[in-house]
Amino acid sequence: MCSANATDILPEPPAELKHLSAELADRVRERIARDGPMPFSQYMEMALYEPGLGYYSAGLQKFGAGGDFVTAPQLGDVFARCLARQVAQVAAVIPDYEIIEAGAGSGALAADLLTALQDGHPPARYRILERSAHLRQVQRETLEQQAPGWLDRVSWLDAPPEDSWRGVFLANEVLDALVVERFCIGAAGARQMLVAAGADGFEWASRACPEPVLTRIRSILDGLEQPPGTGYCSELNARLPEWLDAVTGSLQSGLALFIDYGYTRRDYYHPQRRDGTLICHYRHRAHNDPFKWPGLTDISASVDFTALAEAADACGLEVSGYTSQAMFLLGCGLDEILAGCEQLSERERLRINNQVRLLTLPGEMGERFQAMALCRGLDEDISSGLAGFSITDLSHRL
C-alpha cells in the first residue's frame, strides 16, 4: 500500500526528534507485543494523540512555514472575514450567542474571527475545544498578540459542554484528523488492516473484519453504483456519529459548520481511488507511509461528507448546505472584500490576492475543500438561506 520510495524525499529529523519518535515507536511495539497486531485506528490514535509523544501532544511546531502544513486561517484574515459574515447571519437571530471552535490550531482563526465580528455581532463567549495542552498555549499566545481585547471572552474546554448553549460550532480541518479504520477488499471480502511489528519498523497485516466494522463497510459499498473490487483499499471513520453527537448534542439552537478536504461517498469510494485517501505530511512534504517517523508526521484521511450528513440525521441535525470552499467563500461576500481592497497599497493587494488564489482555485483549496452546514432549532428562513450556500448548494449529491 506504500511505494518503496514514498519517503525518499523527506528530510532527516534532528536527533532529539528522532529520539521522541523512537520512544513512541517503542510504546507501540510494547502494545503489539502484549495484545498482537493493532487495528490501524489504534495506531493512528497513538501516533497523533499519545500523551507527550503523539503528533498533536508533543509540543512540536505543526502550522505555517516552519511546520508541516498550512491551513486556510494561516494564509491571512480573508478566510475569517468571510466566515464572519456567515456567523453574523446566525448571530442576528440568537442574542448572546457564543462560538465553540474545535481544534483551533494556532489560534489564528479565533483571533481573526473575533476581530472581524467586533463591529457587528461579537459573541458573548468564544470557547475552544482543544485536547492538546501545547496547542492551548500556542492559541493563547496568538490571541494575546492579535486580539488581546477579546481574551476575557475566550476559554478552553477539555470536553464538549454538557449544558445547553446557542450559537455556532466551528470545525475547520478537524474531521480529517479523526482516527479511521483501514480496510482492503480481498477474495473473501473486506479485511480490517492491522499494524504489526516488523524487522525494520511497522508493517501491514490483516484479519477478518469485526462484525460492526464489516456491517458498516457493507452498508457503504453495497449502496454504490460501482462497488470496488478485489485489491481495493480505503478508510472508514467508524467513530464519526459518536463524535458528532458528543460535540453538538448540547447545541440547543444554531449552526455547526464543517470545512475540510473530502468528497461525497460516490467519489470517496470510487473504484479508481484504489488506495483510499490516507495521506501524511512532514515538513510540507506529502507522502503515503504512516509508519515513517511516528509522532513527527501528521496522518489524516479525507472526509466522507455523505457519512457526515448521515451522522447529522441520527443526531437530530438538519443538513442546511453543502458546497465547495470556493463557492462558500464567494457566498459569504468574498467579492465585496476584494472590492474593498482598492485603496490598499499594491503590496497589500498582492498579499490578499495570493490568499484568495490559494483559497479558491480548483488546484489549491477551492475544490478540494468542502463546506457543510448543520442546523438545529433555527427558523426555516435562516437555515434554508445561509449565505455561504446561496450561490451553489450541492446537498443533492450527498
DRENDO-1510 file (C-alpha; in Angstrom, 1 decimal, always signed):
<recs>
REC; n; res; u; v; w
REC; 1; MET; +0.0; +0.0; +0.0 .
REC; 2; CYS; +3.0; +2.3; +0.2 .
REC; 3; SER; +5.6; +2.6; -2.5 .
REC; 4; ALA; +9.1; +1.6; -1.6 .
REC; 5; ASN; +10.5; +5.1; -2.2 .
REC; 6; ALA; +7.5; +7.1; -0.9 .
REC; 7; THR; +9.6; +8.8; +1.8 .
REC; 8; ASP; +12.8; +9.3; +0.0 .
REC; 9; ILE; +12.1; +13.0; -0.3 .
REC; 10; LEU; +11.7; +13.5; +3.5 .
REC; 11; PRO; +14.4; +15.4; +5.3 .
REC; 12; GLU; +16.0; +13.7; +8.3 .
REC; 13; PRO; +14.7; +14.9; +11.7 .
REC; 14; PRO; +17.2; +16.3; +14.2 .
REC; 15; ALA; +18.5; +13.8; +16.8 .
REC; 16; GLU; +16.2; +14.9; +19.6 .
REC; 17; LEU; +13.1; +14.5; +17.5 .
REC; 18; LYS; +14.3; +11.1; +16.3 .
REC; 19; HIS; +14.5; +10.1; +19.9 .
REC; 20; LEU; +10.9; +11.2; +20.6 .
REC; 21; SER; +9.7; +9.2; +17.5 .
REC; 22; ALA; +11.7; +6.1; +18.7 .
REC; 23; GLU; +10.2; +6.4; +22.1 .
REC; 24; LEU; +6.7; +6.4; +20.7 .
REC; 25; ALA; +7.5; +3.5; +18.3 .
REC; 26; ASP; +8.7; +1.5; +21.3 .
REC; 27; ARG; +5.5; +2.2; +23.1 .
REC; 28; VAL; +3.5; +1.0; +20.1 .
REC; 29; ARG; +5.7; -2.1; +19.9 .
REC; 30; GLU; +5.1; -2.9; +23.5 .
REC; 31; ARG; +1.3; -2.7; +22.9 .
REC; 32; ILE; +1.7; -5.0; +19.9 .
REC; 33; ALA; +3.8; -7.5; +21.9 .
REC; 34; ARG; +1.2; -7.6; +24.6 .
REC; 35; ASP; -2.0; -7.6; +22.5 .
REC; 36; GLY; -0.9; -8.6; +19.0 .
REC; 37; PRO; -1.2; -6.5; +15.8 .
REC; 38; MET; -3.4; -3.5; +16.4 .
REC; 39; PRO; -6.1; -2.0; +14.2 .
REC; 40; PHE; -4.8; +0.9; +12.2 .
REC; 41; SER; -7.3; +3.2; +14.1 .
REC; 42; GLN; -5.5; +2.4; +17.3 .
REC; 43; TYR; -2.1; +3.1; +15.8 .
REC; 44; MET; -3.3; +6.4; +14.4 .
REC; 45; GLU; -4.7; +7.3; +17.8 .
REC; 46; MET; -1.3; +6.7; +19.4 .
REC; 47; ALA; +0.7; +8.4; +16.6 .
REC; 48; LEU; -1.4; +11.5; +16.8 .
REC; 49; TYR; -2.5; +11.8; +20.4 .
REC; 50; GLU; -0.3; +9.6; +22.7 .
REC; 51; PRO; +0.3; +11.9; +25.7 .
REC; 52; GLY; +3.7; +13.7; +25.4 .
REC; 53; LEU; +4.7; +11.8; +22.3 .
REC; 54; GLY; +1.9; +11.9; +19.7 .
REC; 55; TYR; +1.9; +14.4; +16.8 .
REC; 56; TYR; -0.6; +16.7; +18.5 .
REC; 57; SER; +0.6; +16.1; +22.0 .
REC; 58; ALA; +4.4; +16.5; +21.9 .
REC; 59; GLY; +4.7; +20.3; +21.6 .
REC; 60; LEU; +6.1; +20.4; +18.1 .
REC; 61; GLN; +5.5; +23.2; +15.6 .
REC; 62; LYS; +2.9; +22.0; +13.1 .
REC; 63; PHE; +1.5; +25.0; +11.3 .
REC; 64; GLY; +2.9; +27.6; +8.9 .
REC; 65; ALA; +6.3; +27.8; +7.1 .
REC; 66; GLY; +8.2; +26.2; +10.0 .
REC; 67; GLY; +5.8; +23.3; +10.4 .
REC; 68; ASP; +4.3; +20.6; +8.3 .
REC; 69; PHE; +1.3; +22.2; +6.6 .
REC; 70; VAL; -0.6; +25.4; +6.2 .
REC; 71; THR; -4.3; +25.8; +6.9 .
REC; 72; ALA; -6.6; +28.4; +5.5 .
REC; 73; PRO; -6.6; +30.8; +8.5 .
REC; 74; GLN; -2.8; +31.0; +8.4 .
REC; 75; LEU; -2.8; +32.4; +4.9 .
REC; 76; GLY; -4.3; +35.6; +6.3 .
REC; 77; ASP; -7.5; +37.1; +7.5 .
REC; 78; VAL; -9.6; +36.8; +4.3 .
REC; 79; PHE; -11.0; +33.3; +5.3 .
REC; 80; ALA; -12.1; +34.6; +8.7 .
REC; 81; ARG; -13.6; +37.7; +7.3 .
REC; 82; CYS; -15.8; +35.6; +5.0 .
REC; 83; LEU; -16.6; +33.2; +7.8 .
REC; 84; ALA; -17.7; +36.2; +10.0 .
REC; 85; ARG; -20.4; +37.1; +7.6 .
REC; 86; GLN; -21.9; +33.6; +7.9 .
REC; 87; VAL; -21.6; +33.7; +11.7 .
REC; 88; ALA; -23.2; +37.2; +11.8 .
REC; 89; GLN; -26.2; +35.9; +9.9 .
REC; 90; VAL; -26.9; +33.4; +12.6 .
REC; 91; ALA; -25.9; +35.8; +15.4 .
REC; 92; ALA; -28.6; +38.2; +14.3 .
REC; 93; VAL; -31.3; +35.8; +15.4 .
REC; 94; ILE; -29.6; +34.5; +18.6 .
REC; 95; PRO; -29.0; +37.1; +21.2 .
REC; 96; ASP; -25.9; +36.5; +23.4 .
REC; 97; TYR; -24.8; +33.7; +21.1 .
REC; 98; GLU; -21.5; +32.0; +21.6 .
REC; 99; ILE; -18.9; +30.3; +19.4 .
REC; 100; ILE; -17.3; +27.0; +20.1 .
REC; 101; GLU; -14.3; +26.1; +17.9 .
REC; 102; ALA; -13.0; +22.6; +17.8 .
REC; 103; GLY; -9.3; +22.0; +17.2 .
REC; 104; ALA; -8.4; +25.7; +16.9 .
REC; 105; GLY; -4.8; +25.0; +15.6 .
REC; 106; SER; -2.6; +28.0; +16.1 .
REC; 107; GLY; -5.5; +30.2; +17.2 .
REC; 108; ALA; -5.3; +32.3; +14.0 .
REC; 109; LEU; -8.9; +31.7; +13.1 .
REC; 110; ALA; -10.2; +32.6; +16.6 .
REC; 111; ALA; -8.2; +35.9; +16.6 .
REC; 112; ASP; -9.2; +37.0; +13.1 .
REC; 113; LEU; -12.8; +36.0; +13.5 .
REC; 114; LEU; -13.2; +37.9; +16.8 .
REC; 115; THR; -11.6; +40.9; +15.1 .
REC; 116; ALA; -13.9; +40.6; +12.1 .
REC; 117; LEU; -17.0; +40.4; +14.3 .
REC; 118; GLN; -16.1; +43.2; +16.8 .
REC; 119; ASP; -18.0; +45.9; +15.0 .
REC; 120; GLY; -21.2; +43.9; +14.3 .
REC; 121; HIS; -22.2; +40.8; +16.3 .
REC; 122; PRO; -19.4; +39.7; +18.6 .
REC; 123; PRO; -20.0; +36.5; +20.6 .
REC; 124; ALA; -20.8; +36.6; +24.3 .
REC; 125; ARG; -18.2; +33.8; +24.7 .
REC; 126; TYR; -15.7; +32.1; +22.5 .
REC; 127; ARG; -14.8; +28.6; +23.7 .
REC; 128; ILE; -12.1; +26.4; +22.2 .
REC; 129; LEU; -12.4; +22.6; +22.4 .
REC; 130; GLU; -8.7; +21.5; +22.5 .
REC; 131; ARG; -7.2; +18.4; +24.0 .
REC; 132; SER; -3.5; +19.4; +23.4 .
REC; 133; ALA; -2.0; +21.5; +26.3 .
REC; 134; HIS; +0.7; +22.7; +24.0 .
REC; 135; LEU; -1.7; +23.9; +21.4 .
REC; 136; ARG; -3.8; +25.7; +24.0 .
REC; 137; GLN; -0.7; +27.7; +24.9 .
REC; 138; VAL; +0.0; +28.5; +21.3 .
REC; 139; GLN; -3.6; +29.6; +20.9 .
REC; 140; ARG; -3.4; +31.8; +24.0 .
REC; 141; GLU; -0.2; +33.5; +22.7 .
REC; 142; THR; -1.8; +34.1; +19.3 .
REC; 143; LEU; -4.8; +35.7; +20.9 .
REC; 144; GLU; -2.7; +37.8; +23.2 .
REC; 145; GLN; -0.8; +39.2; +20.3 .
REC; 146; GLN; -3.6; +39.6; +17.7 .
REC; 147; ALA; -6.8; +40.0; +19.7 .
REC; 148; PRO; -5.9; +41.0; +23.2 .
REC; 149; GLY; -9.1; +42.9; +23.8 .
REC; 150; TRP; -11.1; +39.7; +23.5 .
REC; 151; LEU; -9.2; +37.4; +25.8 .
REC; 152; ASP; -11.8; +37.9; +28.6 .
REC; 153; ARG; -14.4; +36.2; +26.4 .
REC; 154; VAL; -12.2; +33.2; +25.5 .
REC; 155; SER; -11.9; +30.0; +27.4 .
REC; 156; TRP; -10.8; +26.4; +26.8 .
REC; 157; LEU; -12.7; +23.2; +27.1 .
REC; 158; ASP; -11.4; +19.7; +27.9 .
REC; 159; ALA; -14.6; +18.1; +26.6 .
REC; 160; PRO; -17.7; +19.2; +24.8 .
REC; 161; PRO; -20.0; +21.2; +27.1 .
REC; 162; GLU; -22.9; +19.3; +28.8 .
REC; 163; ASP; -25.0; +22.4; +29.4 .
REC; 164; SER; -27.2; +23.7; +26.6 .
REC; 165; TRP; -25.9; +26.5; +24.6 .
REC; 166; ARG; -26.8; +28.6; +21.5 .
REC; 167; GLY; -24.7; +29.8; +18.7 .
REC; 168; VAL; -22.1; +28.5; +16.2 .
REC; 169; PHE; -19.9; +25.4; +16.3 .
REC; 170; LEU; -16.9; +25.6; +14.0 .
REC; 171; ALA; -14.6; +22.8; +12.9 .
REC; 172; ASN; -12.1; +23.8; +10.2 .
REC; 173; GLU; -9.8; +20.9; +9.2 .
REC; 174; VAL; -10.8; +18.8; +12.2 .
REC; 175; LEU; -12.7; +15.9; +10.8 .
REC; 176; ASP; -9.6; +14.8; +8.7 .
REC; 177; ALA; -7.7; +14.3; +12.0 .
REC; 178; LEU; -10.3; +11.9; +13.5 .
REC; 179; VAL; -8.9; +8.3; +13.5 .
REC; 180; VAL; -10.1; +5.9; +10.8 .
REC; 181; GLU; -10.2; +2.2; +10.2 .
REC; 182; ARG; -8.3; +1.0; +7.2 .
REC; 183; PHE; -9.7; -1.9; +5.1 .
REC; 184; CYS; -9.0; -3.8; +1.9 .
REC; 185; ILE; -11.1; -6.0; -0.3 .
REC; 186; GLY; -9.8; -9.5; -0.6 .
REC; 187; ALA; -11.1; -12.5; -2.4 .
REC; 188; ALA; -13.3; -13.5; +0.6 .
REC; 189; GLY; -14.5; -9.9; +1.2 .
REC; 190; ALA; -13.4; -6.9; +3.3 .
REC; 191; ARG; -10.5; -7.3; +5.7 .
REC; 192; GLN; -9.5; -5.0; +8.5 .
REC; 193; MET; -6.0; -3.7; +8.2 .
REC; 194; LEU; -3.7; -4.0; +11.2 .
REC; 195; VAL; -0.3; -2.7; +12.2 .
REC; 196; ALA; +2.3; -5.3; +13.1 .
REC; 197; ALA; +5.9; -5.0; +14.2 .
REC; 198; GLY; +8.4; -5.9; +11.5 .
REC; 199; ALA; +12.2; -6.2; +11.4 .
REC; 200; ASP; +12.7; -2.6; +10.1 .
REC; 201; GLY; +9.7; -0.9; +11.7 .
REC; 202; PHE; +6.0; -1.4; +11.3 .
REC; 203; GLU; +4.2; -3.2; +8.6 .
REC; 204; TRP; +0.7; -4.0; +7.4 .
REC; 205; ALA; -1.2; -7.1; +8.5 .
REC; 206; SER; -4.9; -8.0; +8.2 .
REC; 207; ARG; -7.7; -10.0; +9.7 .
REC; 208; ALA; -11.4; -10.7; +9.1 .
REC; 209; CYS; -13.3; -7.5; +9.9 .
REC; 210; PRO; -15.1; -7.4; +13.3 .
REC; 211; GLU; -18.8; -7.6; +12.7 .
REC; 212; PRO; -19.6; -3.9; +13.5 .
REC; 213; VAL; -16.9; -2.7; +11.0 .
REC; 214; LEU; -17.9; -5.3; +8.4 .
REC; 215; THR; -21.6; -4.3; +8.7 .
REC; 216; ARG; -20.7; -0.6; +8.2 .
REC; 217; ILE; -18.4; -1.3; +5.2 .
REC; 218; ARG; -21.1; -3.4; +3.5 .
REC; 219; SER; -23.7; -0.8; +4.0 .
REC; 220; ILE; -21.4; +1.8; +2.3 .
REC; 221; LEU; -20.2; -0.3; -0.6 .
REC; 222; ASP; -23.5; -2.0; -1.3 .
REC; 223; GLY; -25.0; +1.4; -1.9 .
REC; 224; LEU; -22.5; +2.4; -4.6 .
REC; 225; GLU; -23.3; +2.3; -8.3 .
REC; 226; GLN; -19.8; +0.9; -8.9 .
REC; 227; PRO; -18.7; -1.2; -5.9 .
REC; 228; PRO; -14.9; -1.5; -5.8 .
REC; 229; GLY; -13.3; -4.9; -6.5 .
REC; 230; THR; -10.6; -7.1; -5.1 .
REC; 231; GLY; -7.4; -5.2; -4.1 .
REC; 232; TYR; -9.3; -2.0; -3.3 .
REC; 233; CYS; -8.3; -0.3; +0.0 .
REC; 234; SER; -9.8; +2.7; +1.7 .
REC; 235; GLU; -10.8; +4.1; +5.1 .
REC; 236; LEU; -13.9; +4.3; +7.3 .
REC; 237; ASN; -14.5; +6.7; +10.2 .
REC; 238; ALA; -16.5; +4.4; +12.4 .
REC; 239; ARG; -16.5; +6.9; +15.3 .
REC; 240; LEU; -18.0; +9.9; +13.4 .
REC; 241; PRO; -21.6; +9.5; +14.6 .
REC; 242; GLU; -20.5; +9.2; +18.2 .
REC; 243; TRP; -18.1; +12.2; +17.9 .
REC; 244; LEU; -20.7; +14.4; +16.2 .
REC; 245; ASP; -23.3; +13.7; +18.8 .
REC; 246; ALA; -20.7; +14.5; +21.5 .
REC; 247; VAL; -19.8; +17.9; +20.2 .
REC; 248; THR; -23.2; +19.0; +19.1 .
REC; 249; GLY; -25.5; +17.2; +21.5 .
REC; 250; SER; -25.8; +20.3; +23.8 .
REC; 251; LEU; -26.3; +22.7; +21.0 .
REC; 252; GLN; -29.9; +23.9; +21.6 .
REC; 253; SER; -30.1; +26.1; +18.5 .
REC; 254; GLY; -27.6; +27.3; +16.0 .
REC; 255; LEU; -25.2; +26.3; +13.3 .
REC; 256; ALA; -22.5; +23.7; +13.1 .
REC; 257; LEU; -20.1; +24.4; +10.3 .
REC; 258; PHE; -17.5; +22.0; +9.0 .
REC; 259; ILE; -14.8; +22.8; +6.4 .
REC; 260; ASP; -12.4; +20.1; +5.3 .
REC; 261; TYR; -11.0; +18.3; +2.4 .
REC; 262; GLY; -13.2; +15.4; +1.3 .
REC; 263; TYR; -15.8; +14.0; -1.1 .
REC; 264; THR; -19.3; +12.7; -1.4 .
REC; 265; ARG; -19.5; +9.0; -0.9 .
REC; 266; ARG; -19.6; +8.1; -4.6 .
REC; 267; ASP; -16.4; +9.9; -5.1 .
REC; 268; TYR; -14.7; +8.9; -1.9 .
REC; 269; TYR; -15.2; +5.2; -2.7 .
REC; 270; HIS; -14.8; +5.4; -6.4 .
REC; 271; PRO; -13.2; +2.3; -7.8 .
REC; 272; GLN; -10.4; +4.3; -9.3 .
REC; 273; ARG; -9.4; +5.6; -5.9 .
REC; 274; ARG; -7.9; +2.2; -5.2 .
REC; 275; ASP; -5.7; +3.1; -2.2 .
REC; 276; GLY; -8.1; +5.3; -0.4 .
REC; 277; THR; -7.4; +8.8; +0.9 .
REC; 278; LEU; -4.9; +8.3; +3.7 .
REC; 279; ILE; -2.1; +11.0; +3.5 .
REC; 280; CYS; +0.8; +12.0; +5.7 .
REC; 281; HIS; +2.6; +15.4; +5.9 .
REC; 282; TYR; +6.1; +16.1; +7.2 .
REC; 283; ARG; +7.8; +19.5; +6.6 .
REC; 284; HIS; +5.4; +20.5; +3.9 .
REC; 285; ARG; +6.0; +17.2; +2.0 .
REC; 286; ALA; +3.1; +14.8; +1.4 .
REC; 287; HIS; +3.8; +11.1; +1.5 .
REC; 288; ASN; +1.8; +7.9; +2.0 .
REC; 289; ASP; +3.8; +6.0; +4.7 .
REC; 290; PRO; +2.1; +6.4; +8.1 .
REC; 291; PHE; +4.8; +4.3; +9.7 .
REC; 292; LYS; +7.6; +6.9; +8.9 .
REC; 293; TRP; +8.6; +8.9; +11.9 .
REC; 294; PRO; +5.6; +8.2; +14.1 .
REC; 295; GLY; +4.8; +11.2; +16.3 .
REC; 296; LEU; +6.6; +13.6; +13.9 .
REC; 297; THR; +4.3; +13.0; +10.9 .
REC; 298; ASP; +0.7; +14.2; +10.5 .
REC; 299; ILE; -1.7; +11.4; +9.4 .
REC; 300; SER; -5.1; +12.3; +8.0 .
REC; 301; ALA; -7.8; +11.0; +5.8 .
REC; 302; SER; -10.3; +12.8; +3.6 .
REC; 303; VAL; -13.9; +13.3; +4.9 .
REC; 304; ASP; -16.8; +11.3; +3.6 .
REC; 305; PHE; -19.4; +14.1; +3.7 .
REC; 306; THR; -22.2; +11.7; +3.0 .
REC; 307; ALA; -21.3; +9.9; +6.2 .
REC; 308; LEU; -21.3; +13.3; +8.0 .
REC; 309; ALA; -24.8; +14.0; +6.6 .
REC; 310; GLU; -26.0; +10.6; +7.8 .
REC; 311; ALA; -24.5; +11.2; +11.3 .
REC; 312; ALA; -26.2; +14.6; +11.4 .
REC; 313; ASP; -29.6; +13.0; +10.7 .
REC; 314; ALA; -29.0; +10.5; +13.5 .
REC; 315; CYS; -28.1; +13.4; +15.9 .
REC; 316; GLY; -31.2; +15.4; +15.0 .
REC; 317; LEU; -29.3; +18.0; +12.9 .
REC; 318; GLU; -30.5; +19.3; +9.6 .
REC; 319; VAL; -28.2; +19.5; +6.6 .
REC; 320; SER; -28.7; +23.1; +5.5 .
REC; 321; GLY; -26.0; +23.3; +2.9 .
REC; 322; TYR; -23.0; +21.6; +1.2 .
REC; 323; THR; -20.7; +23.2; -1.3 .
REC; 324; SER; -17.1; +23.7; -2.2 .
REC; 325; GLN; -14.9; +26.1; -0.2 .
REC; 326; ALA; -14.6; +28.5; -3.1 .
REC; 327; MET; -18.4; +28.8; -3.5 .
REC; 328; PHE; -18.9; +29.1; +0.2 .
REC; 329; LEU; -16.4; +32.0; +0.4 .
REC; 330; LEU; -18.0; +33.7; -2.6 .
REC; 331; GLY; -21.4; +33.3; -1.0 .
REC; 332; CYS; -20.0; +34.9; +2.1 .
REC; 333; GLY; -19.0; +38.1; +0.3 .
REC; 334; LEU; -15.5; +37.4; -0.9 .
REC; 335; ASP; -16.1; +39.6; -3.9 .
REC; 336; GLU; -17.1; +42.5; -1.7 .
REC; 337; ILE; -14.0; +42.0; +0.4 .
REC; 338; LEU; -11.9; +42.2; -2.7 .
REC; 339; ALA; -13.7; +45.3; -3.9 .
REC; 340; GLY; -12.9; +47.0; -0.6 .
REC; 341; CYS; -9.1; +46.5; -1.2 .
REC; 342; GLU; -8.8; +49.1; -4.0 .
REC; 343; GLN; -7.4; +51.7; -1.7 .
REC; 344; LEU; -4.8; +49.5; -0.2 .
REC; 345; SER; -1.1; +49.5; -1.2 .
REC; 346; GLU; +0.0; +47.4; -4.1 .
REC; 347; ARG; +1.9; +45.1; -1.7 .
REC; 348; GLU; -1.1; +44.6; +0.5 .
REC; 349; ARG; -3.4; +43.9; -2.5 .
REC; 350; LEU; -0.9; +41.3; -3.8 .
REC; 351; ARG; -0.9; +39.7; -0.4 .
REC; 352; ILE; -4.7; +39.5; -0.3 .
REC; 353; ASN; -4.9; +38.3; -3.9 .
REC; 354; ASN; -2.5; +35.5; -3.1 .
REC; 355; GLN; -4.7; +34.4; -0.2 .
REC; 356; VAL; -7.7; +34.4; -2.5 .
REC; 357; ARG; -5.9; +32.4; -5.1 .
REC; 358; LEU; -5.0; +29.7; -2.6 .
REC; 359; LEU; -8.4; +29.6; -1.0 .
REC; 360; THR; -10.4; +29.4; -4.2 .
REC; 361; LEU; -8.6; +27.9; -7.1 .
REC; 362; PRO; -9.6; +24.3; -8.0 .
REC; 363; GLY; -5.9; +23.1; -7.9 .
REC; 364; GLU; -5.5; +24.6; -4.4 .
REC; 365; MET; -8.1; +24.6; -1.7 .
REC; 366; GLY; -11.1; +25.8; -3.7 .
REC; 367; GLU; -12.5; +22.5; -4.8 .
REC; 368; ARG; -10.6; +20.0; -2.6 .
REC; 369; PHE; -12.1; +21.6; +0.5 .
REC; 370; GLN; -15.8; +21.3; +1.1 .
REC; 371; ALA; -18.2; +23.1; +3.5 .
REC; 372; MET; -21.2; +21.6; +5.2 .
REC; 373; ALA; -23.7; +23.4; +7.4 .
REC; 374; LEU; -25.8; +21.5; +10.0 .
REC; 375; CYS; -28.5; +23.4; +11.8 .
REC; 376; ARG; -30.7; +22.8; +14.9 .
REC; 377; GLY; -33.5; +24.9; +16.2 .
REC; 378; LEU; -33.2; +27.7; +13.6 .
REC; 379; ASP; -36.1; +29.3; +11.7 .
REC; 380; GLU; -36.5; +27.9; +8.2 .
REC; 381; ASP; -35.8; +31.3; +6.7 .
REC; 382; ILE; -32.3; +31.2; +8.2 .
REC; 383; SER; -31.4; +27.5; +7.9 .
REC; 384; SER; -32.5; +27.4; +4.2 .
REC; 385; GLY; -30.9; +30.7; +3.3 .
REC; 386; LEU; -27.4; +30.5; +4.7 .
REC; 387; ALA; -25.2; +33.0; +2.8 .
REC; 388; GLY; -22.3; +30.5; +2.2 .
REC; 389; PHE; -24.6; +28.2; +0.3 .
REC; 390; SER; -26.6; +30.8; -1.6 .
REC; 391; ILE; -24.6; +30.5; -4.8 .
REC; 392; THR; -24.3; +26.8; -5.1 .
REC; 393; ASP; -25.8; +24.1; -2.8 .
REC; 394; LEU; -24.7; +20.6; -3.7 .
REC; 395; SER; -26.6; +18.8; -1.0 .
REC; 396; HIS; -28.5; +16.8; -3.6 .
REC; 397; ARG; -25.2; +15.0; -4.5 .
REC; 398; LEU; -24.9; +13.6; -1.0 .
</recs>
